[in-house]
Amino acid sequence: DEVKIFGQYIPVKAKIEEMSSLSAHADQAEILAWLKNFTHKPKKTFVVHGELHSANALRVRIQDELAWHVEVPEMGQKFVLD
């Protein structure tokens, strides 16, 4: 009947269906498999999606498995790309 958004309960005036078998997101293993197909190592890789803990876990896996330079930027952080 309600959903909590930013700490506030909002009444739902729609029919909600849950489809647990579909996902628009790849898991870490799928992302690593995709990255391993790159023919040239990027100068820097940015992980900008997900909760901080999950983003950092992915950063560590990419660094450990591919030896890439990976950043999880903070909100508003700027980088010079060369």
Distance bins in CASP14 RR format, pairs under 12 A and 6 or more apart:
PFRMAT RR
TARGET T0000
AUTHOR 0000-0000-0000
RMODE 2
METHOD distances of the structure
MODEL  1
1 9 0 0 0 0 1 0 0 0 0 0 0
1 10 0 0 0 0 0 1 0 0 0 0 0
1 11 1 0 0 1 0 0 0 0 0 0 0
1 12 1 0 0 1 0 0 0 0 0 0 0
1 13 0 0 0 0 1 0 0 0 0 0 0
1 14 0 0 0 0 0 1 0 0 0 0 0
1 16 0 0 0 0 0 1 0 0 0 0 0
2 8 0 0 0 0 1 0 0 0 0 0 0
2 9 1 0 1 0 0 0 0 0 0 0 0
2 10 1 0 0 1 0 0 0 0 0 0 0
2 11 1 0 1 0 0 0 0 0 0 0 0
2 12 1 0 0 1 0 0 0 0 0 0 0
2 13 0 0 0 0 0 1 0 0 0 0 0
2 14 0 0 0 0 0 1 0 0 0 0 0
2 16 0 0 0 0 0 1 0 0 0 0 0
3 9 1 0 0 1 0 0 0 0 0 0 0
3 10 1 0 1 0 0 0 0 0 0 0 0
3 11 0 0 0 0 1 0 0 0 0 0 0
3 12 1 0 1 0 0 0 0 0 0 0 0
3 13 0 0 0 0 0 1 0 0 0 0 0
3 14 0 0 0 0 0 1 0 0 0 0 0
3 16 0 0 0 0 1 0 0 0 0 0 0
4 10 1 0 0 1 0 0 0 0 0 0 0
4 11 0 0 0 0 0 1 0 0 0 0 0
4 12 0 0 0 0 0 1 0 0 0 0 0
5 11 0 0 0 0 0 1 0 0 0 0 0
5 12 0 0 0 0 0 1 0 0 0 0 0
23 30 0 0 0 0 1 0 0 0 0 0 0
24 49 0 0 0 0 0 1 0 0 0 0 0
25 31 0 0 0 0 1 0 0 0 0 0 0
25 49 0 0 0 0 1 0 0 0 0 0 0
25 50 0 0 0 0 1 0 0 0 0 0 0
25 54 0 0 0 0 0 1 0 0 0 0 0
25 58 0 0 0 0 0 1 0 0 0 0 0
26 32 0 0 0 0 1 0 0 0 0 0 0
26 33 0 0 0 0 1 0 0 0 0 0 0
26 34 1 0 0 1 0 0 0 0 0 0 0
26 35 0 0 0 0 0 1 0 0 0 0 0
26 49 0 0 0 0 0 1 0 0 0 0 0
26 58 0 0 0 0 0 1 0 0 0 0 0
27 33 0 0 0 0 1 0 0 0 0 0 0
27 34 0 0 0 0 0 1 0 0 0 0 0
27 54 0 0 0 0 0 1 0 0 0 0 0
27 57 0 0 0 0 0 1 0 0 0 0 0
27 58 0 0 0 0 1 0 0 0 0 0 0
27 61 0 0 0 0 0 1 0 0 0 0 0
28 34 0 0 0 0 0 1 0 0 0 0 0
28 35 0 0 0 0 0 1 0 0 0 0 0
28 47 0 0 0 0 0 1 0 0 0 0 0
28 49 0 0 0 0 0 1 0 0 0 0 0
28 50 0 0 0 0 0 1 0 0 0 0 0
28 54 0 0 0 0 1 0 0 0 0 0 0
28 55 0 0 0 0 0 1 0 0 0 0 0
28 56 0 0 0 0 0 1 0 0 0 0 0
28 57 1 0 0 1 0 0 0 0 0 0 0
28 58 1 0 1 0 0 0 0 0 0 0 0
28 59 0 0 0 0 0 1 0 0 0 0 0
28 60 0 0 0 0 0 1 0 0 0 0 0
28 61 1 0 1 0 0 0 0 0 0 0 0
28 62 0 0 0 0 1 0 0 0 0 0 0
28 64 0 0 0 0 0 1 0 0 0 0 0
28 65 0 0 0 0 1 0 0 0 0 0 0
29 35 0 0 0 0 0 1 0 0 0 0 0
29 36 0 0 0 0 0 1 0 0 0 0 0
29 58 0 0 0 0 0 1 0 0 0 0 0
29 61 0 0 0 0 1 0 0 0 0 0 0
29 62 0 0 0 0 0 1 0 0 0 0 0
29 65 0 0 0 0 0 1 0 0 0 0 0
30 36 0 0 0 0 0 1 0 0 0 0 0
30 37 0 0 0 0 0 1 0 0 0 0 0
30 58 0 0 0 0 0 1 0 0 0 0 0
30 61 0 0 0 0 0 1 0 0 0 0 0
31 37 0 0 0 0 0 1 0 0 0 0 0
31 38 0 0 0 0 0 1 0 0 0 0 0
31 45 0 0 0 0 0 1 0 0 0 0 0
31 47 0 0 0 0 1 0 0 0 0 0 0
31 49 0 0 0 0 0 1 0 0 0 0 0
31 50 0 0 0 0 0 1 0 0 0 0 0
31 54 0 0 0 0 0 1 0 0 0 0 0
31 55 0 0 0 0 0 1 0 0 0 0 0
31 57 0 0 0 0 0 1 0 0 0 0 0
31 58 1 0 0 1 0 0 0 0 0 0 0
31 59 0 0 0 0 0 1 0 0 0 0 0
31 61 0 0 0 0 1 0 0 0 0 0 0
31 62 0 0 0 0 1 0 0 0 0 0 0
31 65 0 0 0 0 0 1 0 0 0 0 0
31 66 0 0 0 0 0 1 0 0 0 0 0
31 70 0 0 0 0 0 1 0 0 0 0 0
32 38 0 0 0 0 0 1 0 0 0 0 0
32 45 0 0 0 0 0 1 0 0 0 0 0
32 47 0 0 0 0 0 1 0 0 0 0 0
32 57 0 0 0 0 0 1 0 0 0 0 0
32 58 0 0 0 0 1 0 0 0 0 0 0
32 59 0 0 0 0 0 1 0 0 0 0 0
32 60 0 0 0 0 0 1 0 0 0 0 0
32 61 1 0 0 1 0 0 0 0 0 0 0
32 62 1 0 0 1 0 0 0 0 0 0 0
32 63 0 0 0 0 0 1 0 0 0 0 0
32 64 0 0 0 0 0 1 0 0 0 0 0
32 65 1 0 0 1 0 0 0 0 0 0 0
32 66 1 0 0 1 0 0 0 0 0 0 0
32 68 0 0 0 0 0 1 0 0 0 0 0
32 70 0 0 0 0 0 1 0 0 0 0 0
33 61 0 0 0 0 0 1 0 0 0 0 0
33 62 0 0 0 0 0 1 0 0 0 0 0
33 65 0 0 0 0 0 1 0 0 0 0 0
33 66 0 0 0 0 0 1 0 0 0 0 0
34 62 0 0 0 0 0 1 0 0 0 0 0
34 66 0 0 0 0 0 1 0 0 0 0 0
35 41 0 0 0 0 1 0 0 0 0 0 0
35 42 0 0 0 0 1 0 0 0 0 0 0
35 45 1 0 0 1 0 0 0 0 0 0 0
35 47 0 0 0 0 0 1 0 0 0 0 0
35 58 0 0 0 0 0 1 0 0 0 0 0
35 61 0 0 0 0 1 0 0 0 0 0 0
35 62 1 0 0 1 0 0 0 0 0 0 0
35 63 0 0 0 0 0 1 0 0 0 0 0
35 65 0 0 0 0 1 0 0 0 0 0 0
35 66 1 0 0 1 0 0 0 0 0 0 0
35 67 0 0 0 0 0 1 0 0 0 0 0
35 68 1 0 0 1 0 0 0 0 0 0 0
35 70 0 0 0 0 0 1 0 0 0 0 0
36 61 0 0 0 0 0 1 0 0 0 0 0
36 62 0 0 0 0 0 1 0 0 0 0 0
36 65 0 0 0 0 1 0 0 0 0 0 0
36 66 1 0 0 1 0 0 0 0 0 0 0
36 67 0 0 0 0 0 1 0 0 0 0 0
36 68 0 0 0 0 0 1 0 0 0 0 0
37 66 0 0 0 0 0 1 0 0 0 0 0
38 45 0 0 0 0 1 0 0 0 0 0 0
38 62 0 0 0 0 0 1 0 0 0 0 0
38 66 0 0 0 0 1 0 0 0 0 0 0
38 68 0 0 0 0 1 0 0 0 0 0 0
40 66 0 0 0 0 0 1 0 0 0 0 0
40 68 0 0 0 0 0 1 0 0 0 0 0
41 62 0 0 0 0 0 1 0 0 0 0 0
41 63 0 0 0 0 0 1 0 0 0 0 0
41 66 1 0 0 1 0 0 0 0 0 0 0
41 67 1 0 0 1 0 0 0 0 0 0 0
41 68 1 0 1 0 0 0 0 0 0 0 0
41 69 0 0 0 0 1 0 0 0 0 0 0
41 70 0 0 0 0 0 1 0 0 0 0 0
42 62 0 0 0 0 0 1 0 0 0 0 0
42 66 0 0 0 0 1 0 0 0 0 0 0
42 67 0 0 0 0 0 1 0 0 0 0 0
42 68 1 0 0 1 0 0 0 0 0 0 0
42 69 0 0 0 0 1 0 0 0 0 0 0
42 70 0 0 0 0 1 0 0 0 0 0 0
42 71 0 0 0 0 0 1 0 0 0 0 0
42 81 0 0 0 0 0 1 0 0 0 0 0
43 68 0 0 0 0 1 0 0 0 0 0 0
43 69 1 0 0 1 0 0 0 0 0 0 0
43 70 0 0 0 0 0 1 0 0 0 0 0
43 71 0 0 0 0 0 1 0 0 0 0 0
43 79 0 0 0 0 0 1 0 0 0 0 0
43 80 0 0 0 0 0 1 0 0 0 0 0
43 81 1 0 0 1 0 0 0 0 0 0 0
43 82 1 0 0 1 0 0 0 0 0 0 0
44 59 0 0 0 0 0 1 0 0 0 0 0
44 62 0 0 0 0 0 1 0 0 0 0 0
44 63 0 0 0 0 0 1 0 0 0 0 0
44 68 0 0 0 0 1 0 0 0 0 0 0
44 69 1 0 1 0 0 0 0 0 0 0 0
44 70 1 0 0 1 0 0 0 0 0 0 0
44 71 1 0 0 1 0 0 0 0 0 0 0
44 72 0 0 0 0 0 1 0 0 0 0 0
44 73 0 0 0 0 0 1 0 0 0 0 0
44 79 1 0 0 1 0 0 0 0 0 0 0
44 80 0 0 0 0 0 1 0 0 0 0 0
44 81 1 0 0 1 0 0 0 0 0 0 0
44 82 0 0 0 0 1 0 0 0 0 0 0
45 55 0 0 0 0 0 1 0 0 0 0 0
45 58 0 0 0 0 1 0 0 0 0 0 0
45 59 0 0 0 0 1 0 0 0 0 0 0
45 61 0 0 0 0 0 1 0 0 0 0 0
45 62 1 0 0 1 0 0 0 0 0 0 0
45 63 0 0 0 0 1 0 0 0 0 0 0
45 66 0 0 0 0 1 0 0 0 0 0 0
45 67 0 0 0 0 0 1 0 0 0 0 0
45 68 1 0 1 0 0 0 0 0 0 0 0
45 69 1 0 0 1 0 0 0 0 0 0 0
45 70 1 0 1 0 0 0 0 0 0 0 0
45 71 1 0 0 1 0 0 0 0 0 0 0
45 72 0 0 0 0 0 1 0 0 0 0 0
45 73 0 0 0 0 0 1 0 0 0 0 0
45 79 0 0 0 0 0 1 0 0 0 0 0
45 81 0 0 0 0 0 1 0 0 0 0 0
46 55 0 0 0 0 1 0 0 0 0 0 0
46 58 0 0 0 0 0 1 0 0 0 0 0
46 59 0 0 0 0 1 0 0 0 0 0 0
46 62 0 0 0 0 0 1 0 0 0 0 0
46 68 0 0 0 0 0 1 0 0 0 0 0
46 69 0 0 0 0 0 1 0 0 0 0 0
46 70 1 0 0 1 0 0 0 0 0 0 0
46 71 1 0 1 0 0 0 0 0 0 0 0
46 72 1 0 0 1 0 0 0 0 0 0 0
46 73 1 0 0 1 0 0 0 0 0 0 0
46 74 0 0 0 0 0 1 0 0 0 0 0
46 77 0 0 0 0 1 0 0 0 0 0 0
46 78 0 0 0 0 0 1 0 0 0 0 0
46 79 1 0 0 1 0 0 0 0 0 0 0
46 81 0 0 0 0 1 0 0 0 0 0 0
47 53 0 0 0 0 0 1 0 0 0 0 0
47 54 0 0 0 0 1 0 0 0 0 0 0
47 55 1 0 1 0 0 0 0 0 0 0 0
47 56 1 0 0 1 0 0 0 0 0 0 0
47 57 0 0 0 0 1 0 0 0 0 0 0
47 58 1 0 1 0 0 0 0 0 0 0 0
47 59 1 0 1 0 0 0 0 0 0 0 0
47 60 0 0 0 0 1 0 0 0 0 0 0
47 61 0 0 0 0 1 0 0 0 0 0 0
47 62 1 0 0 1 0 0 0 0 0 0 0
47 63 0 0 0 0 0 1 0 0 0 0 0
47 68 0 0 0 0 0 1 0 0 0 0 0
47 69 0 0 0 0 0 1 0 0 0 0 0
47 70 1 0 0 1 0 0 0 0 0 0 0
47 71 1 0 0 1 0 0 0 0 0 0 0
47 72 1 0 1 0 0 0 0 0 0 0 0
47 73 0 0 0 0 1 0 0 0 0 0 0
48 54 0 0 0 0 0 1 0 0 0 0 0
48 55 1 0 0 1 0 0 0 0 0 0 0
48 58 0 0 0 0 0 1 0 0 0 0 0
48 59 0 0 0 0 0 1 0 0 0 0 0
48 70 0 0 0 0 0 1 0 0 0 0 0
48 71 0 0 0 0 1 0 0 0 0 0 0
48 72 1 0 0 1 0 0 0 0 0 0 0
48 73 1 0 0 1 0 0 0 0 0 0 0
48 74 0 0 0 0 0 1 0 0 0 0 0
48 75 0 0 0 0 0 1 0 0 0 0 0
48 76 0 0 0 0 0 1 0 0 0 0 0
48 77 0 0 0 0 0 1 0 0 0 0 0
48 79 0 0 0 0 0 1 0 0 0 0 0
49 55 1 0 0 1 0 0 0 0 0 0 0
49 58 0 0 0 0 1 0 0 0 0 0 0
49 59 0 0 0 0 0 1 0 0 0 0 0
49 72 0 0 0 0 1 0 0 0 0 0 0
49 73 0 0 0 0 0 1 0 0 0 0 0
50 56 0 0 0 0 0 1 0 0 0 0 0
50 57 0 0 0 0 0 1 0 0 0 0 0
50 58 0 0 0 0 1 0 0 0 0 0 0
50 59 0 0 0 0 0 1 0 0 0 0 0
50 72 0 0 0 0 1 0 0 0 0 0 0
51 57 0 0 0 0 1 0 0 0 0 0 0
51 58 0 0 0 0 0 1 0 0 0 0 0
51 72 0 0 0 0 0 1 0 0 0 0 0
52 58 0 0 0 0 0 1 0 0 0 0 0
52 59 0 0 0 0 0 1 0 0 0 0 0
52 72 1 0 0 1 0 0 0 0 0 0 0
52 73 0 0 0 0 0 1 0 0 0 0 0
52 74 0 0 0 0 1 0 0 0 0 0 0
52 75 0 0 0 0 0 1 0 0 0 0 0
53 59 0 0 0 0 0 1 0 0 0 0 0
53 60 0 0 0 0 0 1 0 0 0 0 0
53 72 0 0 0 0 0 1 0 0 0 0 0
54 60 0 0 0 0 0 1 0 0 0 0 0
54 61 0 0 0 0 0 1 0 0 0 0 0
54 72 0 0 0 0 1 0 0 0 0 0 0
55 61 0 0 0 0 0 1 0 0 0 0 0
55 62 0 0 0 0 0 1 0 0 0 0 0
55 70 0 0 0 0 1 0 0 0 0 0 0
55 71 0 0 0 0 1 0 0 0 0 0 0
55 72 1 0 1 0 0 0 0 0 0 0 0
55 73 0 0 0 0 1 0 0 0 0 0 0
55 74 0 0 0 0 0 1 0 0 0 0 0
56 62 0 0 0 0 0 1 0 0 0 0 0
56 63 0 0 0 0 0 1 0 0 0 0 0
56 70 0 0 0 0 1 0 0 0 0 0 0
56 71 0 0 0 0 0 1 0 0 0 0 0
56 72 1 0 1 0 0 0 0 0 0 0 0
56 73 0 0 0 0 0 1 0 0 0 0 0
56 74 0 0 0 0 0 1 0 0 0 0 0
57 63 0 0 0 0 0 1 0 0 0 0 0
57 64 0 0 0 0 0 1 0 0 0 0 0
57 70 0 0 0 0 0 1 0 0 0 0 0
57 72 0 0 0 0 1 0 0 0 0 0 0
58 64 0 0 0 0 0 1 0 0 0 0 0
58 65 0 0 0 0 0 1 0 0 0 0 0
58 66 0 0 0 0 0 1 0 0 0 0 0
58 68 0 0 0 0 0 1 0 0 0 0 0
58 70 0 0 0 0 1 0 0 0 0 0 0
58 71 0 0 0 0 0 1 0 0 0 0 0
58 72 0 0 0 0 1 0 0 0 0 0 0
59 65 0 0 0 0 0 1 0 0 0 0 0
59 66 0 0 0 0 0 1 0 0 0 0 0
59 68 0 0 0 0 1 0 0 0 0 0 0
59 69 0 0 0 0 1 0 0 0 0 0 0
59 70 1 0 1 0 0 0 0 0 0 0 0
59 71 1 0 0 1 0 0 0 0 0 0 0
59 72 1 0 1 0 0 0 0 0 0 0 0
59 73 0 0 0 0 0 1 0 0 0 0 0
60 66 0 0 0 0 0 1 0 0 0 0 0
60 68 0 0 0 0 0 1 0 0 0 0 0
60 70 0 0 0 0 1 0 0 0 0 0 0
60 72 0 0 0 0 1 0 0 0 0 0 0
61 67 0 0 0 0 0 1 0 0 0 0 0
61 68 0 0 0 0 0 1 0 0 0 0 0
61 70 0 0 0 0 1 0 0 0 0 0 0
62 68 1 0 1 0 0 0 0 0 0 0 0
62 69 0 0 0 0 1 0 0 0 0 0 0
62 70 1 0 1 0 0 0 0 0 0 0 0
62 71 0 0 0 0 0 1 0 0 0 0 0
62 72 0 0 0 0 0 1 0 0 0 0 0
63 69 1 0 0 1 0 0 0 0 0 0 0
63 70 1 0 1 0 0 0 0 0 0 0 0
63 71 0 0 0 0 0 1 0 0 0 0 0
63 72 0 0 0 0 0 1 0 0 0 0 0
64 70 0 0 0 0 1 0 0 0 0 0 0
69 79 0 0 0 0 0 1 0 0 0 0 0
71 77 0 0 0 0 1 0 0 0 0 0 0
71 78 0 0 0 0 0 1 0 0 0 0 0
71 79 1 0 0 1 0 0 0 0 0 0 0
71 81 0 0 0 0 0 1 0 0 0 0 0
72 79 0 0 0 0 0 1 0 0 0 0 0
73 79 1 0 0 1 0 0 0 0 0 0 0
END
